[in-house]
Each structure stands twice: as C-alpha cells, then as structure tokens.
C-alpha cells in the first residue's frame, strides 16, 4: 500500500545501522558514519529508491511514516547535519 509504517524489522535494521554509525563516528570515520545514516534513511523510502541528500523525502513518503519511523528519520537527519 506504499505505507512504511512502524515495521519492526525496518526499525531493528535502522537501530543496528545507528549503532554501527556511532561506532564509526567514535573511531573518527565520519564518511562511514554518514554512509550508515544514508542507509538508515534509505530503509524508509517508499519506492525502494536509495536516499539522496539532494532529493530527501517526498511529501507522500513523509505522510507514510508512523510516529516511531518518523522519529528515527528526524533523529538521523539531525545527527547527519552535525
């Protein structure tokens, strides 16, 4: 139906990538940490496209996110901007 929702498998995959991203960040590998964040955001794309920093998310993709998924996306975007 094109709705991402709060799929437990997607949220678990995002959490695993977040842990890896934090590890890379701690080790000083910023590019790998940012790549992990991009992978997290890709999990929440509706059409299966890779996340693009330039294009971001469409309005319909944002509308398809349930609260926990939206929280993960927003936290990842904020973390990536640091």
RAVEN-V533327 format. One line per field, one symbol per residue. psi: psi as a letter, one per 30 degrees, with the letter a starting at -180 (. if undefined). Layout:
psi->???
This chain:
psi->ggkeaikeeeeeeeeeeeeeeeeeeefgieeeeeeeeeeeeefgkegglkkkeeebkleeeeffkleeeeeeeeeeeeeff.
